[in-house]
Amino acid sequence: MTNTNKTNDNKLEVGMGHLSVYSQQVFKGYEELVKQSQEQL
């Protein structure tokens, strides 16, 4: 039981790491969009 729990925790940590990196990239892209839209106005 403990072994399966450890592997699940590792998968969860890796998933969270990918999620945070992805959200950072999306946020950067969103900031660029906001800058461009403000310049157009």
C-alpha positions in Angstrom: 0.0 0.0 0.0 2.7 2.5 0.9 4.5 1.9 -2.4 1.5 2.8 -4.5 0.9 5.9 -2.3 4.5 7.0 -3.0 4.2 6.6 -6.7 0.8 8.5 -6.7 2.4 11.3 -4.7 5.3 11.6 -7.2 2.8 11.7 -10.1 0.8 14.4 -8.4 4.0 16.5 -7.7 5.1 16.1 -11.4 1.6 17.1 -12.5 1.5 20.1 -10.3 5.0 21.1 -11.6 3.8 20.9 -15.3 0.6 22.8 -14.3 2.5 25.7 -12.7 4.9 26.0 -15.7 1.9 25.9 -18.1 0.0 28.6 -16.1 3.2 30.8 -16.1 3.4 30.6 -19.9 -0.3 31.4 -20.3 0.0 34.4 -17.9 3.0 35.7 -19.9 1.0 35.4 -23.1 -2.0 37.1 -21.5 0.3 40.0 -20.3 1.6 40.4 -23.9 -2.0 40.5 -25.2 -3.0 43.2 -22.7 0.1 45.3 -23.6 -0.7 45.0 -27.3 -4.4 45.9 -26.8 -3.5 49.0 -24.7 -1.0 50.2 -27.3 -3.7 49.9 -30.0 -6.1 52.0 -27.9 
